[in-house]
Amino acid sequence: MTLICAGVASGIIGLFFEDDGEMLKYIKVVLSLCLAASIIPAVMGCAAKIKGGERFLKYEDFGVEEFENRYYETVIEDARKKLCVELEDEIFKKTGIKPDSVNIEFCVEQREDEILVDIKNIEVAVYKSCDKKAIEECVYNALGEKPDIVSEKEGGSMD
């Protein structure tokens, strides 16, 4: 039943994001991981019953919670990296200033069955001679947060 539901969901979502190949790629990865997470315990349970269970992991030993935690950490870290790249591109498009680096720090909170992710800090590293106010406005308009702007001298040392 899980396979049928995931297949139908994948098809329907694929129709909505047909023109956005980048978004469709992430949707497929998430659906694949959901399928794997739902199938693995059943496969391990069946294999344990068939072979006496001594050579296979039992469902309790598999560590589903650990798998979920690693999955969420990976997804959140990937989203953070992509958001940094997109913000760097947005700053360049809007201001003409190419930041040396953009770093976004998330605050992750888990409540019952929900994981809440919020932006804790945004740091933009730029050369000293650029318009920091324009960068600050661009970041605020894009993400609703004021960034910490770190200046670098031409020699590479931070102010």
C-alpha positions in Angstrom: 0.0 0.0 0.0 2.9 2.4 0.8 4.4 1.8 -2.6 1.2 2.5 -4.4 0.6 5.7 -2.4 4.2 6.9 -2.9 4.0 6.1 -6.6 0.7 8.1 -7.0 2.1 11.0 -4.9 5.3 11.0 -7.1 3.3 11.2 -10.3 1.0 13.9 -9.1 3.8 16.0 -7.7 5.8 15.4 -10.9 2.9 17.0 -12.9 2.9 20.1 -10.7 6.7 20.7 -10.9 7.2 19.4 -14.5 8.8 22.6 -15.6 11.1 23.0 -12.5 13.7 20.3 -12.9 15.7 21.3 -9.9 12.7 21.1 -7.6 11.5 17.8 -9.1 15.0 16.3 -8.4 14.6 17.1 -4.6 11.0 15.9 -4.5 12.1 12.5 -6.0 14.9 12.2 -3.5 12.6 12.9 -0.6 10.0 10.4 -1.9 12.7 7.8 -2.4 14.0 8.1 1.1 10.4 7.9 2.5 9.9 4.7 0.5 13.2 3.3 1.8 12.3 4.2 5.3 9.0 2.5 5.1 10.2 -0.7 3.3 13.4 -1.5 5.2 11.7 -2.5 8.5 9.3 -4.8 6.7 12.1 -6.4 4.7 14.3 -6.9 7.8 11.4 -8.4 9.7 10.6 -10.8 7.0 14.2 -11.8 6.5 14.6 -12.4 10.2 11.6 -14.7 10.3 12.7 -16.6 7.2 16.3 -17.3 8.3 15.7 -17.6 12.0 16.7 -14.0 12.6 20.2 -14.8 13.8 22.1 -13.4 10.8 19.8 -10.5 10.2 19.0 -7.4 12.1 15.7 -7.3 14.0 13.4 -4.3 13.6 14.2 -3.0 17.1 18.0 -3.2 16.4 17.8 -1.3 13.1 17.7 2.1 14.8 14.9 3.7 12.8 15.1 6.8 15.0 18.8 7.1 14.3 18.1 6.8 10.6 15.5 9.5 10.8 17.8 11.9 12.7 20.6 11.4 10.2 18.1 11.9 7.4 16.8 15.1 8.8 20.3 16.4 9.5 21.4 15.7 6.0 18.3 17.3 4.4 18.7 20.4 6.7 22.4 20.7 5.9 21.8 20.4 2.2 19.1 23.1 2.4 21.5 25.4 4.3 24.2 25.0 1.7 21.8 25.6 -1.2 20.3 28.7 0.6 23.8 30.1 1.0 24.6 29.7 -2.7 21.2 31.2 -3.7 21.7 34.2 -1.3 25.1 34.8 -2.7 23.7 34.9 -6.2 20.8 37.1 -5.1 23.2 39.6 -3.5 25.3 39.7 -6.7 22.1 40.1 -8.9 20.7 42.9 -6.8 23.8 44.8 -5.8 26.5 43.8 -8.2 28.7 42.9 -5.2 30.1 39.4 -5.2 30.5 38.2 -1.6 33.6 36.2 -0.6 31.3 33.9 1.3 27.9 33.6 2.8 27.2 31.4 5.8 23.8 30.8 7.3 23.3 29.1 10.7 20.0 27.4 11.4 18.2 26.9 14.7 16.6 23.4 14.7 13.8 22.6 17.2 11.9 19.3 17.4 8.3 19.4 18.8 6.5 16.1 18.9 6.3 15.1 15.3 7.5 18.4 13.8 10.9 19.7 13.2 11.0 23.5 13.1 14.0 25.1 11.3 14.6 28.9 11.6 17.5 31.1 10.6 19.7 31.9 13.6 22.4 33.9 12.0 23.5 35.1 8.6 27.1 36.1 8.0 28.3 37.7 4.7 32.0 38.2 4.1 32.9 41.0 1.7 35.8 43.3 0.8 36.0 46.4 2.9 35.4 48.9 0.0 31.8 47.7 -0.9 28.4 49.1 -0.1 27.4 47.2 3.1 24.1 48.9 3.4 23.0 47.6 0.0 24.0 44.0 1.0 22.1 44.4 4.3 18.9 45.5 2.6 19.2 42.8 -0.1 19.6 40.0 2.6 16.7 41.5 4.7 14.4 41.6 1.6 15.3 38.0 0.7 15.2 36.3 4.1 13.7 38.8 6.5 16.9 38.8 8.7 19.7 41.3 9.1 23.1 39.8 8.4 26.4 40.2 10.1 28.7 41.7 7.5 32.4 40.8 8.0 34.8 42.9 6.0 38.1 41.6 4.6 41.0 43.8 3.6 42.7 43.2 0.3 45.3 41.1 2.1 42.7 38.7 3.5 42.7 39.6 7.1 39.3 40.3 8.8 38.3 43.6 10.4 
